[in-house]
Amino acid sequence: MTRFLFVFLFVVFGSGAYAQDTWKVERLKATADVYPGEELLSTNGIETLTYFKAGSSSKPLMIFVPGGFHLARVAYGYPGGDDKDFLAYWLGQLGYSFLGASYPTGNKVYSKVYPDFTIRDWGKQVAASAKFYIEREGLSKDVIVMGWSAGGQIAQSVYEAAQAEGLNVELFVSLASTPPVPLLLAAPGEIKEQADGLSAAPQFYDLFKQYVWAQDEMNGHAIIPWNVFETDILGPIPVALNAIMMASKYEDGKYVKDLDWSISDTGGLKFSDFPLVVTISGNKILDTVHAATDRGNWGIYQIQHLFRNIVEPAFDGTENIDPQEWQGLMDEMSYATSGALNARVPGNHFFWYGQFGARETAHQIDVLRFRADNLRNNMKSIIERIKAK
């Protein structure tokens, strides 16, 4: 009973040091480490590195959320790089506006660290940054959030925060990402606490180097030289952002393991308040976990969204339904998880990195958006026919 009460109160009243429904956003003065085209924002007092590229105002804003230990620069590039190697360029070719939103890390681009930053805060930071650019640029209030790797952990928190900001999350795109389920993955080695309160895992850097070099080889050149990648993109992160491996928080100056808290912070059990998810994964054995499990891991969220938002509200338990129409509706539900909402792009955990993968990933996002829209419309049409009989 005590555990249930704690989780209930936590979900109702929020979490994180910066908890409130909407966040104030202000521009900060650029520093020497900010790339051309980037901006530093203050989202409720938290430094947020952003990069915005305008597209059609009638299309949803595409938001890239980086994975663990990374800045969003991996999706839009660096000075001296080839724009065609990055996702932002190819989404722009399809007419989409692009926003890269980087959470606070220990990278030199930030002036301080935020060890108590949570996944709830992360979702609010992304939603607040999106609203800032949508209002400034006169864009549609529709957004598509692309969560890469550990960025999948904000699927629920950003959905909830976006609604509070008056935005509509049309889709959440999993790019080889992990759902917001604490302890779903095993960390490859110890994640250590630094003196500043952030978490470090040097063994991840060795793995990232393998991924990056493999994508370099696939594309025939260095996309971002590793020395630049390591200094300008990577950095230690707040411990709560390791929920899928640690389920810990930063409290009273130290790490505290707390599964109940982590479950509430990620929102992974809030099935009735979750976006429709589509997945794109690589196909290389180097990314075994995501290549083999992403579709299954996200399947429960896909089916729960469709059922709770389209099917369940339409029926009152009556059996007086045309069997063929009901079978058609069940077939659409099966189709959703068997293929319609999932895709693959050749490559490893960084399959979207480099011209070949970036171009194909942008194309697949466009295809999945079309499929998801058709799927929802088909299901609603079947329900309308059932209710009309």
FENMOZI-V721952 format. One record per residue. RES is the residue in one small letter. SS is DSSP state (alpha for helix, beta for strand, coil for the rest). PSI is psi in radians with two decimals (* if undefined). D_FIRST is the distance of its C-alpha to the first C-alpha in Angstrom with 2 decimals. Layout:
res:RES ss:SS psi:PSI d_first:D_FIRST
res:RES ss:SS psi:PSI d_first:D_FIRST
//
This chain:
res:m ss:coil psi:-0.74 d_first:0.00
res:t ss:alpha psi:-0.75 d_first:3.81
res:r ss:alpha psi:-0.76 d_first:5.46
res:f ss:alpha psi:-0.76 d_first:5.13
res:l ss:alpha psi:-0.71 d_first:6.14
res:f ss:alpha psi:-0.84 d_first:8.62
res:v ss:alpha psi:-0.72 d_first:10.06
res:f ss:alpha psi:-0.85 d_first:10.49
res:l ss:alpha psi:-0.66 d_first:12.25
res:f ss:alpha psi:-0.78 d_first:14.16
res:v ss:alpha psi:-0.70 d_first:15.47
res:v ss:alpha psi:-0.78 d_first:16.48
res:f ss:alpha psi:-0.09 d_first:18.17
res:g ss:coil psi:3.08 d_first:19.56
res:s ss:coil psi:3.00 d_first:20.20
res:g ss:coil psi:2.73 d_first:23.29
res:a ss:coil psi:-0.24 d_first:25.87
res:y ss:coil psi:0.46 d_first:27.75
res:a ss:coil psi:2.17 d_first:25.12
res:q ss:coil psi:2.88 d_first:26.74
res:d ss:coil psi:-0.85 d_first:27.64
res:t ss:coil psi:2.67 d_first:31.26
res:w ss:coil psi:2.49 d_first:33.20
res:k ss:coil psi:2.36 d_first:36.68
res:v ss:beta psi:2.31 d_first:39.18
res:e ss:beta psi:2.64 d_first:42.47
res:r ss:beta psi:2.47 d_first:45.18
res:l ss:beta psi:2.80 d_first:45.89
res:k ss:coil psi:2.32 d_first:49.24
res:a ss:coil psi:2.54 d_first:49.85
res:t ss:coil psi:3.07 d_first:50.35
res:a ss:coil psi:-0.40 d_first:52.78
res:d ss:coil psi:0.00 d_first:50.14
res:v ss:coil psi:2.24 d_first:49.34
res:y ss:coil psi:2.71 d_first:51.17
res:p ss:coil psi:2.35 d_first:53.50
res:g ss:coil psi:-0.28 d_first:51.62
res:e ss:beta psi:2.78 d_first:48.30
res:e ss:beta psi:2.58 d_first:46.73
res:l ss:beta psi:2.16 d_first:44.31
res:l ss:beta psi:2.75 d_first:41.89
res:s ss:beta psi:1.98 d_first:39.56
res:t ss:beta psi:1.78 d_first:36.29
res:n ss:coil psi:0.68 d_first:34.51
res:g ss:coil psi:0.01 d_first:36.32
res:i ss:beta psi:2.24 d_first:35.65
res:e ss:beta psi:2.33 d_first:38.79
res:t ss:beta psi:2.05 d_first:38.87
res:l ss:beta psi:2.20 d_first:41.80
res:t ss:beta psi:2.74 d_first:42.86
res:y ss:beta psi:2.16 d_first:45.70
res:f ss:beta psi:2.40 d_first:46.65
res:k ss:beta psi:2.13 d_first:49.34
res:a ss:coil psi:2.51 d_first:50.34
res:g ss:coil psi:-2.57 d_first:50.85
res:s ss:coil psi:2.33 d_first:51.11
res:s ss:coil psi:-0.25 d_first:49.36
res:s ss:coil psi:-0.21 d_first:48.63
res:k ss:coil psi:2.70 d_first:46.59
res:p ss:coil psi:2.59 d_first:42.97
res:l ss:beta psi:2.23 d_first:42.54
res:m ss:beta psi:2.14 d_first:41.73
res:i ss:beta psi:2.14 d_first:39.34
res:f ss:beta psi:2.19 d_first:39.25
res:v ss:beta psi:2.01 d_first:36.19
res:p ss:coil psi:2.85 d_first:37.06
res:g ss:coil psi:-2.92 d_first:35.14
res:g ss:coil psi:2.32 d_first:34.23
res:f ss:coil psi:0.14 d_first:36.85
res:h ss:beta psi:2.60 d_first:39.13
res:l ss:coil psi:2.79 d_first:40.60
res:a ss:alpha psi:-0.05 d_first:41.38
res:r ss:alpha psi:-0.44 d_first:45.06
res:v ss:alpha psi:-0.33 d_first:44.81
res:a ss:alpha psi:-0.14 d_first:44.89
res:y ss:coil psi:-0.15 d_first:47.75
res:g ss:coil psi:-2.99 d_first:49.90
res:y ss:coil psi:2.79 d_first:51.80
res:p ss:coil psi:2.23 d_first:55.28
res:g ss:coil psi:-0.17 d_first:57.88
res:g ss:coil psi:3.00 d_first:55.76
res:d ss:coil psi:2.04 d_first:56.55
res:d ss:alpha psi:-0.56 d_first:54.51
res:k ss:alpha psi:-0.16 d_first:54.77
res:d ss:alpha psi:-0.03 d_first:52.60
res:f ss:coil psi:2.62 d_first:49.53
res:l ss:alpha psi:-0.65 d_first:47.19
res:a ss:alpha psi:-0.70 d_first:47.87
res:y ss:alpha psi:-0.84 d_first:51.54
res:w ss:alpha psi:-0.55 d_first:51.04
res:l ss:alpha psi:-0.62 d_first:48.44
res:g ss:alpha psi:-0.64 d_first:51.00
res:q ss:alpha psi:-0.43 d_first:53.64
res:l ss:coil psi:0.06 d_first:51.56
res:g ss:coil psi:0.10 d_first:51.46
res:y ss:coil psi:2.48 d_first:47.91
res:s ss:coil psi:2.62 d_first:47.10
res:f ss:beta psi:2.40 d_first:45.21
res:l ss:beta psi:2.12 d_first:42.80
res:g ss:beta psi:2.10 d_first:41.82
res:a ss:beta psi:1.98 d_first:38.92
res:s ss:beta psi:2.21 d_first:38.25
res:y ss:coil psi:2.86 d_first:35.11
res:p ss:coil psi:2.15 d_first:35.87
res:t ss:beta psi:-3.01 d_first:36.86
res:g ss:coil psi:0.25 d_first:39.02
res:n ss:coil psi:2.66 d_first:42.11
res:k ss:coil psi:-0.28 d_first:45.14
res:v ss:coil psi:-0.38 d_first:45.04
res:y ss:coil psi:2.55 d_first:42.27
res:s ss:coil psi:-0.28 d_first:43.15
res:k ss:coil psi:3.05 d_first:39.82
res:v ss:coil psi:2.79 d_first:36.53
res:y ss:coil psi:1.29 d_first:33.00
res:p ss:coil psi:-0.37 d_first:30.70
res:d ss:coil psi:0.22 d_first:27.55
res:f ss:coil psi:2.32 d_first:28.30
res:t ss:coil psi:3.07 d_first:25.37
res:i ss:alpha psi:-0.60 d_first:25.25
res:r ss:alpha psi:-0.78 d_first:24.15
res:d ss:alpha psi:-0.69 d_first:27.28
res:w ss:alpha psi:-0.84 d_first:29.31
res:g ss:alpha psi:-0.73 d_first:28.76
res:k ss:alpha psi:-0.66 d_first:29.69
res:q ss:alpha psi:-0.79 d_first:32.69
res:v ss:alpha psi:-0.77 d_first:34.03
res:a ss:alpha psi:-0.74 d_first:33.60
res:a ss:alpha psi:-0.71 d_first:35.24
res:s ss:alpha psi:-0.74 d_first:38.08
res:a ss:alpha psi:-0.80 d_first:38.66
res:k ss:alpha psi:-0.67 d_first:38.90
res:f ss:alpha psi:-0.85 d_first:41.34
res:y ss:alpha psi:-0.62 d_first:43.73
res:i ss:alpha psi:-0.78 d_first:43.35
res:e ss:alpha psi:-0.69 d_first:44.41
res:r ss:alpha psi:-0.63 d_first:47.12
res:e ss:alpha psi:-0.06 d_first:48.60
res:g ss:coil psi:0.74 d_first:48.20
res:l ss:coil psi:2.89 d_first:46.20
res:s ss:coil psi:2.67 d_first:44.21
res:k ss:coil psi:0.13 d_first:40.55
res:d ss:beta psi:2.41 d_first:39.71
res:v ss:beta psi:2.67 d_first:38.52
res:i ss:beta psi:2.13 d_first:37.99
res:v ss:beta psi:2.18 d_first:35.85
res:m ss:beta psi:1.90 d_first:36.94
res:g ss:beta psi:2.04 d_first:34.40
res:w ss:beta psi:2.36 d_first:36.04
res:s ss:alpha psi:-2.11 d_first:34.29
res:a ss:alpha psi:-0.22 d_first:31.30
res:g ss:alpha psi:-0.28 d_first:32.00
res:g ss:alpha psi:-0.34 d_first:30.11
res:q ss:alpha psi:-0.30 d_first:26.88
res:i ss:alpha psi:0.16 d_first:27.54
res:a ss:alpha psi:-0.79 d_first:27.90
res:q ss:alpha psi:-0.75 d_first:24.87
res:s ss:alpha psi:-0.65 d_first:25.12
res:v ss:alpha psi:-0.56 d_first:28.85
res:y ss:alpha psi:-0.81 d_first:28.51
res:e ss:alpha psi:-0.77 d_first:26.17
res:a ss:alpha psi:-0.65 d_first:28.40
res:a ss:alpha psi:-0.71 d_first:31.55
res:q ss:alpha psi:-0.70 d_first:30.53
res:a ss:alpha psi:-0.52 d_first:29.96
res:e ss:coil psi:0.02 d_first:33.46
res:g ss:coil psi:0.38 d_first:34.99
res:l ss:coil psi:2.76 d_first:35.63
res:n ss:beta psi:2.04 d_first:35.31
res:v ss:beta psi:1.77 d_first:34.24
res:e ss:beta psi:-0.74 d_first:36.50
res:l ss:beta psi:2.68 d_first:35.45
res:f ss:beta psi:2.10 d_first:33.62
res:v ss:beta psi:2.01 d_first:35.99
res:s ss:beta psi:2.04 d_first:34.66
res:l ss:beta psi:1.62 d_first:37.48
res:a ss:coil psi:0.85 d_first:36.56
res:s ss:coil psi:2.89 d_first:33.09
res:t ss:coil psi:2.32 d_first:29.63
res:p ss:coil psi:2.83 d_first:26.72
res:p ss:coil psi:1.08 d_first:23.83
res:v ss:coil psi:1.86 d_first:21.82
res:p ss:coil psi:2.40 d_first:20.99
res:l ss:coil psi:0.34 d_first:22.81
res:l ss:coil psi:-0.52 d_first:24.76
res:l ss:coil psi:2.71 d_first:27.96
res:a ss:coil psi:2.24 d_first:29.27
res:a ss:coil psi:2.38 d_first:31.15
res:p ss:coil psi:1.30 d_first:34.83
res:g ss:coil psi:3.02 d_first:34.90
res:e ss:coil psi:2.41 d_first:33.17
res:i ss:coil psi:2.06 d_first:32.13
res:k ss:beta psi:2.59 d_first:33.26
res:e ss:beta psi:2.30 d_first:32.58
res:q ss:coil psi:2.94 d_first:35.74
res:a ss:coil psi:-0.51 d_first:36.92
res:d ss:coil psi:0.03 d_first:36.26
res:g ss:coil psi:-0.25 d_first:32.58
res:l ss:coil psi:2.89 d_first:33.17
res:s ss:beta psi:2.44 d_first:32.66
res:a ss:beta psi:2.56 d_first:35.73
res:a ss:coil psi:1.40 d_first:36.43
res:p ss:alpha psi:-0.48 d_first:40.24
res:q ss:alpha psi:-0.47 d_first:39.96
res:f ss:alpha psi:-0.64 d_first:38.83
res:y ss:alpha psi:-0.68 d_first:42.12
res:d ss:alpha psi:-0.68 d_first:44.10
res:l ss:alpha psi:-0.76 d_first:42.30
res:f ss:alpha psi:-0.69 d_first:42.88
res:k ss:alpha psi:-0.72 d_first:46.53
res:q ss:alpha psi:-0.80 d_first:46.86
res:y ss:alpha psi:-0.86 d_first:45.44
res:v ss:alpha psi:-0.80 d_first:47.67
res:w ss:alpha psi:-0.63 d_first:50.79
res:a ss:alpha psi:-0.70 d_first:50.32
res:q ss:alpha psi:-0.62 d_first:50.09
res:d ss:alpha psi:-0.80 d_first:53.13
res:e ss:alpha psi:-0.71 d_first:55.03
res:m ss:alpha psi:-0.61 d_first:54.12
res:n ss:alpha psi:-0.10 d_first:55.45
res:g ss:coil psi:0.22 d_first:58.47
res:h ss:coil psi:2.91 d_first:57.85
res:a ss:coil psi:2.05 d_first:55.45
res:i ss:coil psi:-0.90 d_first:53.14
res:i ss:coil psi:2.11 d_first:52.02
res:p ss:coil psi:2.43 d_first:53.66
res:w ss:alpha psi:-0.64 d_first:51.10
res:n ss:alpha psi:-0.61 d_first:52.08
res:v ss:alpha psi:-0.74 d_first:51.36
res:f ss:alpha psi:-0.81 d_first:48.16
res:e ss:alpha psi:-0.68 d_first:46.81
res:t ss:alpha psi:-0.57 d_first:47.74
res:d ss:alpha psi:-0.16 d_first:47.30
res:i ss:coil psi:-0.67 d_first:44.25
res:l ss:beta psi:2.77 d_first:42.01
res:g ss:coil psi:2.71 d_first:39.91
res:p ss:coil psi:2.77 d_first:36.77
res:i ss:beta psi:2.82 d_first:33.54
res:p ss:coil psi:2.47 d_first:30.33
res:v ss:alpha psi:-0.60 d_first:27.83
res:a ss:alpha psi:-0.36 d_first:25.00
res:l ss:alpha psi:0.00 d_first:27.50
res:n ss:alpha psi:0.43 d_first:27.26
res:a ss:coil psi:-0.68 d_first:23.75
res:i ss:coil psi:-0.21 d_first:25.09
res:m ss:coil psi:-0.41 d_first:26.26
res:m ss:coil psi:-0.64 d_first:24.38
res:a ss:coil psi:0.94 d_first:20.99
res:s ss:beta psi:2.85 d_first:21.87
res:k ss:beta psi:2.91 d_first:22.44
res:y ss:beta psi:2.05 d_first:25.10
res:e ss:beta psi:2.28 d_first:23.93
res:d ss:coil psi:0.69 d_first:26.17
res:g ss:coil psi:0.27 d_first:29.03
res:k ss:beta psi:2.91 d_first:27.52
res:y ss:beta psi:2.41 d_first:25.55
res:v ss:beta psi:2.11 d_first:21.89
res:k ss:beta psi:2.21 d_first:20.16
res:d ss:coil psi:1.65 d_first:16.77
res:l ss:alpha psi:-0.75 d_first:15.76
res:d ss:alpha psi:-0.82 d_first:12.72
res:w ss:alpha psi:-0.76 d_first:15.22
res:s ss:alpha psi:-0.69 d_first:17.91
res:i ss:alpha psi:-0.73 d_first:16.26
res:s ss:alpha psi:-0.65 d_first:15.82
res:d ss:alpha psi:-0.71 d_first:19.29
res:t ss:alpha psi:-0.53 d_first:21.02
res:g ss:coil psi:0.36 d_first:19.47
res:g ss:coil psi:-0.28 d_first:20.14
res:l ss:coil psi:0.08 d_first:17.57
res:k ss:coil psi:1.14 d_first:18.91
res:f ss:coil psi:-0.50 d_first:21.32
res:s ss:coil psi:-0.08 d_first:22.35
res:d ss:coil psi:1.08 d_first:23.53
res:f ss:coil psi:2.48 d_first:25.65
res:p ss:coil psi:2.93 d_first:29.45
res:l ss:coil psi:2.24 d_first:31.75
res:v ss:beta psi:2.38 d_first:32.37
res:v ss:beta psi:2.64 d_first:35.69
res:t ss:beta psi:2.50 d_first:36.37
res:i ss:beta psi:2.23 d_first:39.48
res:s ss:beta psi:2.83 d_first:39.76
res:g ss:coil psi:-3.03 d_first:42.66
res:n ss:coil psi:0.18 d_first:44.32
res:k ss:coil psi:2.53 d_first:45.20
res:i ss:alpha psi:-0.35 d_first:43.90
res:l ss:alpha psi:-0.46 d_first:43.58
res:d ss:alpha psi:0.98 d_first:40.38
res:t ss:alpha psi:-0.89 d_first:39.16
res:v ss:alpha psi:-0.88 d_first:35.42
res:h ss:alpha psi:-0.69 d_first:35.83
res:a ss:alpha psi:-0.62 d_first:38.89
res:a ss:alpha psi:-0.47 d_first:37.20
res:t ss:alpha psi:-0.24 d_first:33.57
res:d ss:alpha psi:-0.80 d_first:33.41
res:r ss:alpha psi:-0.74 d_first:34.14
res:g ss:alpha psi:-0.73 d_first:31.50
res:n ss:alpha psi:-0.67 d_first:28.82
res:w ss:alpha psi:-0.21 d_first:29.42
res:g ss:alpha psi:-0.70 d_first:30.11
res:i ss:alpha psi:-0.62 d_first:26.59
res:y ss:alpha psi:-0.62 d_first:26.62
res:q ss:alpha psi:-0.89 d_first:30.12
res:i ss:alpha psi:-0.62 d_first:29.45
res:q ss:alpha psi:-0.67 d_first:26.21
res:h ss:alpha psi:-0.84 d_first:28.12
res:l ss:alpha psi:-0.74 d_first:31.00
res:f ss:alpha psi:-0.87 d_first:29.04
res:r ss:alpha psi:-0.48 d_first:26.68
res:n ss:alpha psi:-0.39 d_first:29.50
res:i ss:alpha psi:-0.89 d_first:32.54
res:v ss:alpha psi:-1.00 d_first:31.99
res:e ss:alpha psi:-0.76 d_first:28.93
res:p ss:alpha psi:-0.28 d_first:30.10
res:a ss:alpha psi:-0.26 d_first:33.50
res:f ss:coil psi:2.68 d_first:32.77
res:d ss:coil psi:0.36 d_first:31.38
res:g ss:coil psi:0.03 d_first:31.27
res:t ss:coil psi:2.59 d_first:34.95
res:e ss:coil psi:-0.04 d_first:37.00
res:n ss:coil psi:1.16 d_first:40.22
res:i ss:coil psi:2.42 d_first:40.57
res:d ss:coil psi:2.14 d_first:43.60
res:p ss:alpha psi:-0.65 d_first:42.79
res:q ss:alpha psi:-0.71 d_first:44.79
res:e ss:alpha psi:-0.73 d_first:43.06
res:w ss:alpha psi:-0.70 d_first:39.62
res:q ss:alpha psi:-0.69 d_first:40.79
res:g ss:alpha psi:-0.68 d_first:42.00
res:l ss:alpha psi:-0.73 d_first:38.62
res:m ss:alpha psi:-0.64 d_first:36.94
res:d ss:alpha psi:-0.67 d_first:39.73
res:e ss:alpha psi:-0.67 d_first:39.04
res:m ss:alpha psi:-0.72 d_first:35.38
res:s ss:alpha psi:-0.73 d_first:36.63
res:y ss:alpha psi:-0.61 d_first:39.28
res:a ss:alpha psi:-0.81 d_first:36.79
res:t ss:alpha psi:-0.32 d_first:35.16
res:s ss:alpha psi:-0.35 d_first:38.29
res:g ss:alpha psi:-0.58 d_first:40.46
res:a ss:alpha psi:-0.60 d_first:40.64
res:l ss:coil psi:0.28 d_first:38.03
res:n ss:beta psi:2.60 d_first:38.92
res:a ss:beta psi:2.89 d_first:41.98
res:r ss:beta psi:2.59 d_first:43.49
res:v ss:coil psi:2.30 d_first:45.89
res:p ss:coil psi:2.32 d_first:47.94
res:g ss:coil psi:-3.09 d_first:46.81
res:n ss:coil psi:-2.58 d_first:44.08
res:h ss:coil psi:-0.40 d_first:40.95
res:f ss:coil psi:0.63 d_first:43.35
res:f ss:coil psi:-0.45 d_first:44.98
res:w ss:coil psi:0.07 d_first:45.26
res:y ss:coil psi:2.08 d_first:47.16
res:g ss:coil psi:2.63 d_first:50.94
res:q ss:alpha psi:-0.81 d_first:53.20
res:f ss:alpha psi:-0.90 d_first:52.90
res:g ss:alpha psi:-0.61 d_first:49.12
res:a ss:alpha psi:-0.77 d_first:48.65
res:r ss:alpha psi:-0.79 d_first:51.03
res:e ss:alpha psi:-0.64 d_first:49.51
res:t ss:alpha psi:-0.76 d_first:45.92
res:a ss:alpha psi:-0.74 d_first:46.96
res:h ss:alpha psi:-0.77 d_first:48.63
res:q ss:alpha psi:-0.60 d_first:45.62
res:i ss:alpha psi:-0.74 d_first:43.35
res:d ss:alpha psi:-0.75 d_first:45.90
res:v ss:alpha psi:-0.79 d_first:45.98
res:l ss:alpha psi:-0.61 d_first:42.19
res:r ss:alpha psi:-0.75 d_first:42.07
res:f ss:alpha psi:-0.79 d_first:44.72
res:r ss:alpha psi:-0.77 d_first:42.98
res:a ss:alpha psi:-0.72 d_first:39.61
res:d ss:alpha psi:-0.77 d_first:41.43
res:n ss:alpha psi:-0.74 d_first:43.37
res:l ss:alpha psi:-0.84 d_first:40.35
res:r ss:alpha psi:-0.73 d_first:38.51
res:n ss:alpha psi:-0.72 d_first:41.75
res:n ss:alpha psi:-0.76 d_first:42.49
res:m ss:alpha psi:-0.73 d_first:39.11
res:k ss:alpha psi:-0.62 d_first:39.51
res:s ss:alpha psi:-0.74 d_first:43.09
res:i ss:alpha psi:-0.75 d_first:42.09
res:i ss:alpha psi:-0.70 d_first:39.50
res:e ss:alpha psi:-0.70 d_first:42.20
res:r ss:alpha psi:-0.73 d_first:44.59
res:i ss:alpha psi:-0.81 d_first:42.09
res:k ss:alpha psi:-0.38 d_first:41.34
res:a ss:alpha psi:-0.31 d_first:45.09
res:k ss:coil psi:* d_first:46.02
//
